[in-house]
Amino acid sequence: MSTLTLPHAEQSLEVQKAIRDLTEVTRADLPMVGGKGANLGEMIHVGLPVPTGFVITVDGYAHFRNASGIAGQLDALLRSVPVNDPSALQELSTRLRGLVLRAAIPDDMAGSIHDAYERLSAAAQSHATGTPDVIVAVRSSATAEDTTAFSFAGMFESVLGVQGFTALADAIRVCWASTFGARVLYYRLTRGMPSEMPVAVIVQQMIASEKSGVLFTVDPATRDATHVVIEAAWGVGEVVVGGQVTPDHYVVDKATGRVLERSTPRKDFLIEPLPTGGMHQVDLSTDPRMNAPVLGDAEIAELVSLARKSETHYGAPQDMEFAIANSRIYLTQTRPITTLTPAATPSVAATPAAPASGPAPMLHGLGASPGMGTGPVRILQTVGESAALRPGEILVTRMTSPDWVPLMRRAAGIVTDEGGMTSHAAIVSRELGIPCVVGTRDATRILHDGMVVTVNGREGTVTEGASRAAATAPHPTAQEGVISTGASAPIVTATRLYVNLAEPERAADIAQRDVDGVGLLRAEFMMLSALDGMHPREMLARGGGDDFVRRMTEKLHLFASAFDPRPVIYRAMDFRSNEFRKLAGGAAHEPEEENPMIGYRGCFRYTREPDLFALELRALSEVRKDFSNLHLMLPFVRTGWEMTACRALIDASPLGKDRRMQLWIMAEVPSVVSWMEDYARAGVTGVSIGSNDLTQLMLGVDRDSAMLAPFYDERDRAVLDAIHTIITRSHELGMTCSICGQAPSVHPEYAAQLVEWGIDSISVNPDAIEQTRRNIAAAEQRVILAASRRTLRSPASSFPTAH
């Protein structure tokens, strides 16, 4: 082993939790080992072939961060992240990464990593080859990476061909530092995620791959669930994932294993690990493998079998990576496919392929993202030429990388010389809904700037001239996230899927989507409009109460009518004092509070200003005369006496005699766990968990504080314990239970956990509707399958013999 001498100090609790063998890890450990680590451990438990290894957990990163003395400097730099200034963001990223790369790994932790590396080397029997230190692959595993909603494609670092402890320690720091990459910071912050999220690191025996690749259990371009798509190349798989070569492409019938399509392009080089560590490139120009098929029929059949097993276990389409050495197949990753977009309405459907009588294509490649786009060609050799690309042009280049994303958004279509279905251009194009053809080999040579072409992302062709169909079809935006790839049956789930809404203008459109109702109708937007910028006390002083009720009634009527008979749960006003002070006349009526987040708000405000609360109740009563699907939810309920007082106000209002109206409360304050029986006696019929406020109050973390952002995590054990208790107690007391915070939208694994705990409904933002429905369906299938297996294993389930 390495001759480096390391102290083995008594391990702290942090260090004891810092190292986990992959055999000890399952999906449930995602918050501790990241998405990639959780998936690898889960595969081992399922019996899939995975190389041996260990994980340095997020606790390990936290220990390094604190014990190395860089925590304060990182926090100071992260207080203000210039997300909209690319040059400033890059400068900040360099400073953050430099702090991590220069910091020493604490002695106690270095000793634990060294011990784990020794065990891995022994398990690999590397001494038999005369190589004392096993060669490993070191990969980042972020807690939001490789989950159903977020792929972070190509953003986190991996270091291959690592040998010896000194090189391993350097590689680990590289992976930790990648959490501060400029693209990672931009991706996180533009999606409402914290500026810093801890990253775990996987250390795994490096397979000396003779061939490798990726496979999809559903065709990601056509969404055909009956097909398995395999892409393979010689050497290690990074050439496939990174789009450095155009791989062999196989389309296989999932049920029969019959190969339906087979493409074997020229492969100019391969990359392989060196026996002494590191990687090197091998030229194939004189090698017979350059034009030879990579996979044999037996290997294809085994890969399809593994694909079926993985998809069945996870209950959702999978994107898998594999390596083949000494005739043995290893799986190096499986993750949900993040780019299966929902079917669209005809107005935004992907344009069908051109008829056979049209002009012959100039170029053929792999259809990587469906749809058709027409526009003038713009050839770019480097991302530094991005200013030349005008909106609506066809981007043509050799291949793309993560720093190309901002300019890719401007393109009407994308064409690359190299790459396959998992290349960066393919993945990002599918996420953005932009037609894309990859692996054409000669696009940058055959096409020229200004030439008008049509890109057919389904057929994998580029044709000269404009297509009338493509020119008239609306181009879906990344925000819309919809593109039609064929009809699909609606997904039916027992767990209801609700949507969070606020703006009346969106009611009619969202009501057409696959949702079971509105789980959170926020009052604030409607109230600001109804108040016309005036503080409500000023409004009442000027005799505007009746007009306010009329305006609110009109807006609520839009929601109730659009969703009828599906329920619409209206959350009553929850302005904080600092927000009310900004309205006209507000300074005269609102207290100045040091911490309005836990100040004069919610249910307590109603008990002190019952005349304002009465106006909301009048508006609800008016709407319920026409639509009985509108119900009331009380926010920020702290104690039983508040609830009793509010119940009395409701009973005194026109709603008092309406016993069909559901009364909900928001579970945002931890005290809800102790008061639930009293709430049930007060007539509460539903509990909606507000994970945003519940998290900040459980953890004592201000969710508006940039300094504390790394500690704000809805997946913390304390938060999850509280949510589990709320769901359980709700059912014991005969109340329905839902959740309407950000967590199920940002962290898709939340949906699976909530379903397992028996939550009745999940309410998410409109952009997460389709993906969350799929998450719920997959989770329900796993629950049913697990129950079935338990029944089959029970002695009582044995079938009686016939007599």
C-alpha positions in Angstrom: 0.0 0.0 0.0 1.0 3.7 -0.1 3.9 4.5 2.2 2.2 7.7 3.3 2.0 7.8 7.1 -1.3 8.9 8.5 -2.3 9.5 12.1 -5.2 7.4 13.2 -6.7 9.7 15.9 -9.8 8.6 17.8 -12.6 9.1 15.5 -15.3 11.8 16.2 -18.9 11.1 15.5 -18.7 13.1 12.3 -15.8 10.9 11.0 -17.6 7.7 12.0 -20.5 8.8 9.7 -18.2 10.0 6.9 -17.5 6.6 5.2 -20.1 4.1 4.0 -19.5 1.0 2.0 -21.7 0.8 -1.1 -23.1 -2.5 0.2 -24.5 -0.5 3.2 -26.3 2.0 1.1 -29.9 2.1 -0.3 -32.2 4.7 -2.0 -33.3 5.8 1.5 -29.8 7.1 2.1 -29.9 9.7 -0.7 -29.7 12.7 1.6 -26.5 11.2 3.0 -24.8 9.8 -0.1 -26.3 11.8 -2.9 -28.2 10.6 -6.0 -25.5 8.6 -7.7 -24.4 6.9 -4.5 -27.9 6.0 -3.5 -28.6 4.5 -6.9 -25.4 2.4 -6.8 -26.1 1.0 -3.4 -29.7 0.3 -4.4 -28.5 -1.6 -7.4 -26.3 -3.8 -5.3 -29.2 -4.7 -3.0 -31.3 -5.6 -6.0 -28.6 -8.0 -7.2 -27.4 -6.0 -10.2 -23.6 -6.2 -11.0 -21.9 -3.1 -9.6 -18.1 -2.6 -9.0 -17.1 -2.5 -5.4 -16.5 0.8 -3.6 -17.3 3.2 -0.8 -18.9 6.7 -0.3 -17.6 9.7 1.5 -20.9 11.1 2.8 -22.2 14.6 3.0 -21.3 14.4 6.7 -17.7 13.8 5.6 -17.9 16.9 3.5 -19.3 18.9 6.4 -16.5 17.7 8.7 -13.9 18.7 6.1 -15.6 22.1 5.7 -15.6 22.9 9.4 -12.4 21.2 10.6 -10.2 22.6 7.7 -11.1 26.1 8.7 -12.7 27.3 5.4 -16.3 27.3 6.6 -16.4 31.0 7.5 -14.7 32.0 4.3 -17.2 30.0 2.2 -20.1 31.4 4.0 -18.9 35.0 3.5 -18.5 34.5 -0.2 -21.9 32.8 -0.6 -23.8 35.7 1.0 -24.1 37.4 -2.3 -23.9 35.3 -5.5 -24.0 37.3 -8.7 -26.1 34.8 -10.6 -26.9 37.1 -13.5 -23.4 38.4 -14.0 -21.4 35.5 -15.8 -18.0 37.0 -15.3 -18.5 37.9 -11.7 -20.1 34.4 -11.1 -17.0 32.8 -12.7 -14.7 34.8 -10.5 -16.7 33.9 -7.3 -16.6 30.2 -8.4 -12.8 30.3 -8.8 -12.4 31.7 -5.3 -14.8 29.2 -3.8 -13.2 26.2 -5.6 -9.7 27.4 -4.7 -10.5 27.4 -1.0 -11.6 23.7 -1.2 -8.7 22.6 -3.4 -6.1 24.2 -1.1 -7.6 23.0 2.2 -6.1 19.9 3.9 -8.3 17.0 4.7 -8.3 16.6 8.5 -6.0 13.9 9.8 -8.8 11.8 11.4 -10.8 11.8 8.2 -7.8 11.2 6.0 -7.0 8.1 8.1 -10.5 6.8 7.6 -10.4 7.3 3.9 -7.0 5.6 3.7 -8.3 2.6 5.6 -11.3 2.3 3.3 -9.0 2.5 0.3 -6.8 -0.3 1.7 -9.9 -2.4 2.2 -11.0 -1.8 -1.4 -7.6 -2.7 -2.7 -7.6 -5.9 -0.7 -11.1 -6.8 -2.0 -10.0 -6.2 -5.6 -7.0 -8.6 -5.0 -4.8 -6.1 -6.7 -1.7 -7.7 -5.1 -2.1 -10.6 -7.5 -1.3 -8.3 -10.4 1.6 -6.8 -8.7 -0.2 -3.4 -8.3 -0.5 -2.7 -4.6 -3.0 0.2 -4.9 -6.2 -0.4 -6.7 -7.0 2.0 -9.6 -10.3 3.8 -8.8 -12.9 6.1 -10.4 -13.7 9.0 -8.1 -17.1 10.6 -8.8 -19.2 13.4 -7.3 -22.6 12.5 -5.9 -24.8 15.5 -5.2 -28.0 15.2 -3.2 -30.1 16.6 -6.1 -28.1 14.9 -8.8 -29.5 11.9 -10.7 -33.0 12.3 -9.3 -36.2 12.4 -11.2 -36.3 16.1 -11.7 -32.7 17.2 -11.8 -29.9 15.7 -13.8 -27.1 18.4 -13.4 -25.8 16.8 -16.7 -22.0 17.1 -16.9 -21.7 19.7 -14.2 -20.1 17.8 -11.3 -16.6 16.4 -11.6 -15.3 12.9 -11.9 -11.7 11.8 -11.9 -10.8 8.5 -13.5 -7.7 6.3 -13.3 -6.8 7.4 -9.8 -4.1 5.3 -8.0 -2.5 5.9 -4.6 -3.8 7.7 -1.6 -2.2 11.1 -2.4 -3.9 11.1 -5.9 -7.1 9.9 -4.2 -7.1 12.8 -1.7 -6.6 15.3 -4.6 -9.4 13.7 -6.6 -11.8 13.9 -3.6 -11.1 17.6 -3.2 -11.8 18.1 -6.9 -15.2 16.5 -6.5 -16.0 18.6 -3.4 -14.9 21.8 -5.2 -17.3 21.0 -8.1 -20.3 22.0 -5.9 -19.1 25.5 -6.4 -18.7 25.4 -10.2 -20.2 28.4 -11.9 -22.6 26.3 -13.9 -23.7 24.4 -10.8 -24.3 27.6 -8.9 -26.3 29.1 -11.8 -28.3 25.9 -12.2 -29.1 25.7 -8.4 -30.0 29.3 -7.9 -32.2 29.7 -11.0 -34.2 26.7 -9.8 -34.8 28.0 -6.3 -32.2 25.7 -4.6 -29.7 26.8 -2.0 -26.4 28.3 -3.1 -24.5 25.5 -1.5 -25.5 21.9 -1.3 -23.1 19.3 0.1 -21.7 16.7 -2.2 -20.8 13.2 -1.4 -17.9 11.4 -3.2 -17.9 7.8 -4.6 -14.7 5.9 -4.7 -15.2 2.8 -6.9 -12.9 0.2 -8.4 -12.1 1.3 -12.0 -13.2 -1.3 -14.5 -10.6 -1.6 -17.3 -13.4 -1.4 -19.9 -12.9 -3.0 -23.2 -16.3 -1.6 -24.2 -18.9 0.5 -22.5 -21.9 2.7 -23.0 -25.4 3.7 -22.0 -28.9 2.3 -22.3 -32.4 3.6 -21.9 -35.3 1.5 -20.9 -37.6 3.8 -22.9 -36.6 5.5 -26.2 -35.9 9.1 -25.0 -36.5 10.6 -28.4 -39.8 8.9 -29.3 -41.0 7.9 -25.8 -41.7 4.4 -27.0 -41.8 2.3 -23.8 -41.6 -1.0 -25.8 -38.0 -0.2 -26.9 -34.7 -0.3 -25.2 -32.0 1.9 -26.7 -28.3 1.0 -26.3 -25.3 3.1 -27.3 -21.8 1.6 -27.0 -18.2 2.5 -27.9 -14.7 1.0 -27.3 -12.9 1.8 -24.0 -14.4 3.8 -21.1 -17.8 5.2 -21.3 -16.9 8.9 -20.9 -16.5 9.1 -24.7 -20.2 8.2 -25.0 -21.5 10.3 -22.2 -19.4 13.3 -23.2 -20.3 13.0 -26.9 -16.6 12.7 -27.9 -17.4 9.9 -30.4 -20.6 8.9 -32.2 -21.4 5.5 -30.6 -23.0 2.4 -32.0 -26.7 2.7 -31.7 -29.1 -0.2 -31.1 -32.9 -0.2 -30.8 -34.2 -3.4 -29.2 -37.7 -4.8 -28.6 -38.0 -4.8 -24.8 -40.2 -7.9 -24.7 -38.6 -10.1 -27.3 -35.0 -8.9 -27.3 -35.1 -8.6 -31.1 -32.7 -5.9 -32.5 -34.9 -3.6 -34.5 -32.2 -1.1 -35.6 -28.4 -1.3 -35.6 -26.0 1.5 -36.5 -22.2 1.2 -36.6 -20.5 4.5 -37.3 -16.8 5.0 -37.5 -15.1 5.4 -34.1 -11.8 7.3 -34.4 -10.4 6.7 -31.0 -11.0 5.1 -27.6 -9.9 6.1 -24.0 -8.6 3.5 -21.6 -7.0 3.5 -18.1 -3.2 3.1 -17.8 -2.0 0.2 -15.6 -0.1 2.8 -13.4 -3.1 5.2 -13.1 -4.3 7.9 -15.4 -6.0 7.7 -18.8 -4.8 7.8 -22.3 -6.2 8.0 -25.8 -5.7 5.2 -28.4 -6.0 6.1 -32.1 -8.1 3.6 -34.0 -7.4 4.8 -37.6 -5.5 1.6 -38.4 -7.3 -0.6 -35.9 -10.1 -3.0 -37.2 -12.3 -1.9 -34.3 -12.7 1.5 -35.9 -15.7 0.3 -38.1 -16.5 -2.9 -36.2 -19.7 -3.3 -34.2 -19.0 -2.9 -30.4 -21.6 -5.3 -29.0 -22.5 -8.9 -29.9 -26.0 -10.3 -29.8 -25.4 -12.1 -26.5 -24.2 -8.9 -24.8 -27.2 -7.0 -26.2 -29.5 -9.7 -24.8 -27.9 -9.5 -21.3 -28.1 -5.7 -21.3 -31.8 -5.8 -22.1 -32.4 -8.3 -19.3 -30.6 -6.0 -16.9 -32.6 -3.0 -18.2 -35.9 -4.8 -17.5 -34.8 -5.8 -14.0 -33.8 -2.2 -13.2 -36.9 -0.6 -14.6 -39.2 -3.2 -12.8 -37.5 -2.5 -9.5 -37.6 1.3 -9.7 -41.0 1.4 -11.3 -39.9 4.2 -13.8 -37.9 4.5 -17.0 -34.1 4.3 -16.4 -31.0 5.8 -18.0 -28.2 3.3 -17.2 -24.4 3.2 -17.8 -22.4 0.0 -18.3 -18.9 -1.3 -18.7 -17.7 -4.7 -20.1 -14.4 -6.3 -19.2 -13.3 -9.9 -19.6 -16.8 -10.8 -21.0 -18.5 -9.5 -17.8 -21.0 -6.7 -17.7 -20.9 -4.1 -14.9 -23.5 -1.4 -14.2 -21.9 1.8 -13.2 -25.1 3.9 -12.8 -28.8 3.9 -13.1 -31.0 7.0 -12.8 -34.5 8.2 -13.8 -34.7 9.6 -17.3 -35.2 13.3 -16.7 -36.1 14.3 -20.2 -39.3 12.4 -21.0 -41.5 15.4 -21.6 -45.3 15.2 -21.3 -47.6 15.1 -24.3 -48.7 18.5 -25.5 -51.9 19.9 -26.9 -52.1 20.0 -30.7 -51.2 23.7 -30.7 -47.7 23.0 -29.4 -47.2 19.6 -30.9 -44.0 18.6 -32.4 -44.3 18.8 -36.2 -44.7 15.4 -37.9 -41.9 14.1 -40.1 -41.8 15.4 -43.7 -43.5 13.2 -46.2 -41.4 10.9 -48.3 -42.0 13.0 -51.4 -40.1 15.9 -49.9 -36.5 16.8 -50.6 -33.9 14.3 -49.7 -32.0 15.0 -46.5 -28.5 16.5 -46.7 -27.4 14.9 -43.5 -28.4 11.9 -41.4 -27.7 11.5 -37.7 -29.4 10.4 -34.6 -32.7 12.0 -33.7 -32.0 13.1 -30.2 -34.8 15.5 -29.4 -38.1 15.3 -31.3 -39.7 18.1 -33.3 -38.8 20.2 -36.3 -37.0 23.5 -36.5 -36.3 25.7 -39.5 -33.9 28.6 -39.7 -30.6 29.8 -41.1 -27.5 27.9 -40.1 -24.9 29.4 -37.7 -21.7 27.3 -37.3 -19.8 27.8 -34.1 -16.5 26.3 -33.3 -16.2 27.5 -29.7 -18.6 28.8 -27.0 -16.6 32.1 -27.3 -18.4 32.8 -30.6 -21.8 32.7 -28.9 -22.6 36.4 -29.7 -22.9 35.4 -33.4 -25.9 33.2 -32.8 -29.2 35.0 -33.3 -32.5 33.8 -31.9 -34.2 31.4 -34.3 -31.0 30.2 -36.0 -29.9 26.6 -36.3 -26.9 26.0 -34.1 -24.3 23.7 -35.8 -21.2 22.6 -34.0 -18.9 19.7 -33.4 -20.3 19.0 -29.9 -21.5 21.0 -26.9 -20.7 21.1 -23.2 -22.4 22.6 -20.1 -21.2 26.2 -20.8 -23.1 26.2 -24.1 -26.6 26.1 -22.4 -27.3 29.9 -22.5 -26.8 30.1 -26.3 -28.6 26.7 -26.9 -31.7 28.3 -25.6 -31.7 30.8 -28.5 -31.5 28.1 -31.2 -34.5 26.9 -33.3 -32.6 23.6 -33.7 -29.3 22.0 -32.9 -27.0 19.8 -35.1 -23.7 18.3 -34.0 -21.0 16.3 -35.7 -20.4 14.0 -32.7 -22.4 12.5 -29.9 -25.2 10.1 -29.1 -28.4 10.0 -27.0 -26.5 10.8 -23.8 -24.3 13.5 -25.2 -24.7 16.9 -23.6 -26.4 18.3 -26.7 -29.0 15.5 -26.7 -29.8 15.8 -23.0 -30.1 19.5 -22.8 -32.1 19.7 -26.1 -34.6 17.4 -24.7 -34.8 19.4 -21.5 -35.3 22.6 -23.5 -37.7 21.1 -26.0 -35.5 22.0 -29.0 -35.2 19.7 -32.0 -31.8 18.2 -32.2 -29.8 15.8 -34.4 -26.5 14.5 -33.2 -23.7 12.4 -34.6 -24.0 13.7 -38.2 -20.1 13.6 -38.5 -20.0 16.2 -41.3 -22.5 19.0 -40.4 -19.8 21.6 -39.8 -18.2 20.8 -43.2 -21.3 20.4 -45.4 -23.5 23.2 -44.0 -22.5 26.9 -44.2 -23.6 30.1 -42.4 -26.9 31.6 -43.6 -28.1 28.5 -45.3 -31.7 27.8 -44.5 -32.3 24.2 -43.3 -34.9 22.1 -41.5 -33.9 20.0 -38.6 -36.1 16.9 -37.9 -35.3 15.8 -34.4 -37.5 12.7 -34.6 -36.1 11.3 -37.9 -32.5 12.4 -37.4 -32.3 14.4 -40.6 -31.3 17.8 -41.8 -32.9 19.0 -45.1 -32.1 22.1 -47.2 -34.9 24.7 -47.3 -37.7 25.7 -45.0 -40.5 23.3 -44.0 -43.9 25.0 -44.0 -45.0 22.8 -41.1 -41.9 23.6 -39.0 -42.1 27.3 -39.8 -45.8 27.6 -38.7 -45.6 25.3 -35.6 -45.1 27.2 -32.4 -41.7 26.5 -30.8 -42.2 25.3 -27.3 -40.0 27.1 -24.7 -38.0 25.5 -21.9 -40.4 27.1 -19.5 -43.4 25.5 -21.1 -41.5 22.2 -21.2 -44.0 20.5 -23.5 -43.5 18.8 -26.8 -45.6 16.1 -28.3 -44.0 12.8 -29.0 -47.2 10.8 -29.5 -50.3 10.0 -27.5 -50.0 8.6 -24.1 -52.6 7.2 -21.7 -53.3 9.3 -18.6 -51.7 8.1 -15.4 -54.2 7.2 -12.7 -53.0 7.3 -9.0 -54.8 6.7 -5.8 -52.8 9.6 -4.2 -54.4 12.8 -5.4 -52.3 15.4 -7.2 -53.2 19.0 -6.5 -51.7 22.2 -7.8 -50.6 25.4 -6.1 -52.1 28.5 -7.7 -52.4 32.3 -7.1 -53.3 34.1 -10.3 -56.9 34.0 -11.6 -55.6 34.4 -15.2 -54.1 31.0 -15.1 -57.1 29.1 -13.7 -58.7 28.1 -16.9 -55.5 26.8 -18.5 -54.2 24.9 -15.5 -57.6 23.3 -15.0 -57.1 21.5 -18.3 -54.1 19.8 -16.9 -54.0 16.4 -15.2 -54.7 17.6 -11.6 -57.3 16.6 -9.1 -57.9 20.1 -7.7 -56.2 23.0 -6.2 -54.4 22.1 -2.9 -53.2 25.7 -2.2 -55.0 28.8 -3.6 -53.0 31.7 -2.2 -55.0 34.7 -1.2 -52.2 37.3 -1.5 -52.2 38.0 -5.2 -56.0 38.4 -5.4 -56.0 40.5 -2.3 -53.4 42.9 -3.6 -55.5 43.5 -6.7 -58.7 43.8 -4.7 -57.1 46.3 -2.3 -55.7 48.3 -5.2 -52.4 48.9 -3.3 -54.2 50.2 -0.2 -53.8 48.8 3.3 -57.0 47.0 4.3 -57.6 49.2 7.4 -57.4 52.2 5.1 -59.8 50.5 2.8 -62.3 49.9 5.6 -61.9 53.5 6.9 -62.9 54.7 3.4 -66.0 52.5 3.3 -64.5 50.1 0.7 -65.5 46.8 2.4 -68.4 45.9 0.0 -66.3 46.7 -3.0 -63.5 44.5 -1.7 -65.9 41.6 -1.2 -67.2 42.0 -4.7 -63.7 41.9 -6.2 -62.6 38.9 -4.2 -65.8 37.1 -5.1 -65.2 37.6 -8.8 -61.7 36.3 -8.6 -62.6 33.3 -6.4 -65.4 32.5 -8.8 -62.9 32.1 -11.7 -61.0 29.3 -9.8 -64.1 27.5 -8.4 -65.8 27.4 -11.8 -62.7 26.3 -13.7 -62.1 23.4 -11.5 -65.6 22.4 -10.5 -66.3 19.7 -9.2 -62.7 19.3 -8.2 -61.8 20.9 -4.8 -60.2 24.3 -4.5 -58.6 24.9 -1.1 -58.4 28.7 -0.4 -55.7 29.7 2.1 -56.8 32.8 3.8 -54.7 36.0 4.0 -51.2 35.4 5.4 -49.5 38.7 4.9 -46.7 39.5 7.4 -46.4 42.9 9.0 -43.4 44.0 6.9 -45.4 43.2 3.7 -48.5 45.0 4.8 -46.5 48.1 5.8 -45.6 48.6 2.1 -49.2 49.2 1.2 -50.6 52.7 1.1 -51.3 53.7 4.7 -49.6 50.6 6.1 -47.1 52.4 8.3 -49.9 53.7 10.4 -51.4 50.3 11.1 -48.6 47.7 11.2 -46.1 47.1 14.0 -42.4 47.2 13.3 -41.1 43.7 14.1 -37.6 42.4 14.3 -38.7 39.0 12.9 -42.0 39.2 11.1 -41.7 35.7 9.8 -42.8 34.5 13.3 -44.7 37.7 14.2 -48.1 39.2 13.7 -49.5 36.9 11.0 -51.9 34.0 10.2 -54.6 32.8 12.5 -53.5 35.1 15.4 -54.1 38.2 13.2 -57.7 37.0 12.5 -58.4 36.9 16.2 -57.2 40.6 16.6 -58.8 41.9 13.4 -62.0 39.9 13.0 -63.6 42.6 10.8 -61.0 41.9 8.1 -61.3 38.2 8.4 -65.1 38.6 8.1 -64.7 40.1 4.6 -62.9 37.0 3.3 -65.5 34.8 4.8 -68.3 36.8 3.1 -66.5 36.4 -0.3 -66.2 32.6 0.2 -69.9 32.4 1.2 -70.9 34.2 -2.0 -69.0 31.9 -4.2 -70.2 28.8 -2.4 -73.7 29.7 -3.4 -72.8 28.6 -6.9 -69.8 26.3 -6.4 -69.6 24.0 -3.4 -66.1 22.9 -4.3 -64.4 26.0 -2.7 -63.1 25.4 0.8 -61.2 27.3 3.5 -57.7 26.8 4.9 -56.3 28.7 7.9 -52.5 29.5 7.8 -49.9 29.6 10.6 -52.1 28.1 13.4 -50.0 28.1 16.6 -52.3 26.9 19.4 -55.6 25.4 20.2 -57.1 28.6 21.6 -56.3 30.4 18.3 -58.1 27.7 16.4 -61.1 27.8 18.8 -61.3 31.6 18.4 -61.2 31.4 14.6 -63.8 28.6 14.6 -66.1 31.0 16.5 -65.6 33.7 13.9 -66.4 31.3 11.1 -69.5 30.1 12.9 -70.7 33.7 13.3 -70.2 34.4 9.5 -72.5 33.3 6.6 -70.4 30.2 6.4 -71.4 29.1 9.9 -74.4 27.1 8.7 -72.6 25.6 5.8 -71.6 22.2 7.2 -70.5 20.9 3.7 -67.5 23.3 3.6 -64.2 21.7 4.5 -62.1 23.4 7.0 -58.3 22.9 6.6 -55.3 24.1 8.6 -51.7 24.6 7.4 -49.3 22.5 9.4 -46.4 25.0 9.5 -45.7 25.4 13.2 -44.2 22.4 15.0 -46.7 22.8 17.8 -49.3 21.3 15.4 -48.2 17.8 16.5 -49.4 18.4 20.0 -52.6 20.2 19.2 -54.0 18.0 16.4 -56.7 16.4 18.6 -58.0 19.8 19.6 -58.0 20.9 16.0 -60.0 17.8 15.1 -62.6 18.6 17.9 -62.8 22.2 16.5 -64.1 20.7 13.2 -60.9 20.7 11.1 -61.3 18.1 8.3 -57.9 18.5 6.5 -54.3 19.2 7.3 -51.9 20.6 4.7 -48.2 20.4 5.5 -46.4 23.7 4.6 -42.9 22.3 4.3 -41.3 25.7 3.8 -42.3 27.2 7.2 -42.2 23.9 9.0 -38.6 23.4 8.0 -37.4 26.8 9.1 -39.2 26.5 12.5 -38.1 22.9 13.1 -34.5 23.7 12.3 -34.4 27.3 13.6 -33.2 28.5 10.2 -34.5 31.7 8.5 -35.3 30.6 5.0 -34.7 34.1 3.7 -31.1 34.1 5.1 -28.4 33.6 2.5 -25.9 32.9 5.3 -28.0 30.0 6.6 -29.1 28.7 3.2 -26.8 25.6 3.4 -28.7 24.5 6.6 -32.2 24.9 5.2 -33.1 21.3 4.1 -36.6 19.9 4.0 -35.0 16.5 4.1 -33.5 16.9 7.5 -34.4 14.0 9.8 -36.3 16.2 12.3 -38.5 17.6 9.5 -39.2 14.2 8.1 -40.1 12.8 11.5 -42.5 15.7 12.1 -44.1 15.1 8.7 -44.5 11.4 9.3 -46.1 12.1 12.7 -48.5 14.6 11.1 -49.6 12.2 8.5 -50.1 9.4 11.0 -52.0 11.5 13.5 -54.2 13.0 10.8 -55.4 9.6 9.8 -55.9 8.4 13.4 -58.2 11.5 13.9 -60.1 11.0 10.7 -58.6 14.0 8.9 -57.2 14.0 5.3 -53.6 15.0 5.0 -51.8 16.8 2.1 -48.6 18.8 1.5 -48.2 22.0 -0.4 -44.7 23.2 0.2 -41.8 23.4 -2.3 -40.3 20.1 -1.2 -42.1 17.6 -3.6 -41.3 19.9 -6.5 -37.6 20.5 -5.8 -36.8 17.0 -4.3 -38.7 14.3 -6.2 -37.7 11.6 -3.7 -40.0 13.4 -1.3 -43.1 12.2 -3.3 -42.0 8.5 -3.0 -41.5 8.9 0.8 -44.9 10.6 1.3 -46.7 7.9 -0.6 -45.1 5.2 1.5 -46.3 7.1 4.6 -49.9 7.2 3.2 -50.3 10.8 2.4 -53.7 11.5 0.8 -52.6 14.2 -1.7 -49.6 16.2 -2.9 -49.9 19.8 -4.2 -47.2 21.1 -6.4 -46.4 24.1 -8.7 -47.8 23.9 -12.2 -44.3 23.2 -13.8 -44.0 20.0 -11.7 -47.5 18.4 -12.4 -46.6 15.8 -14.9 -43.3 14.7 -13.3 -44.9 14.5 -9.9 -47.7 12.4 -11.2 -45.2 9.9 -12.6 -43.3 10.0 -9.3 -46.5 9.2 -7.4 -47.4 6.4 -9.8 -44.0 4.8 -9.5 -44.1 5.0 -5.7 -47.5 3.5 -5.5 -46.4 0.6 -7.7 -43.5 0.0 -5.3 -45.8 0.0 -2.3 -48.1 -2.5 -3.9 -45.3 -4.7 -5.0 -43.7 -4.7 -1.5 -47.0 -5.6 0.1 -47.5 -8.4 -2.4 -44.1 -9.8 -1.7 -44.7 -9.7 2.0 -48.0 -11.6 1.5 -46.3 -14.2 -0.7 -43.6 -14.7 1.9 -46.0 -15.2 4.7 -46.8 -18.8 5.7 -50.5 -17.9 5.9 -50.5 -17.1 2.2 -49.7 -20.7 1.1 -52.3 -22.1 -1.2 -54.3 -25.1 0.1 -53.8 -28.3 -1.6 -56.7 -30.0 -3.4 -58.3 -33.1 -1.9 
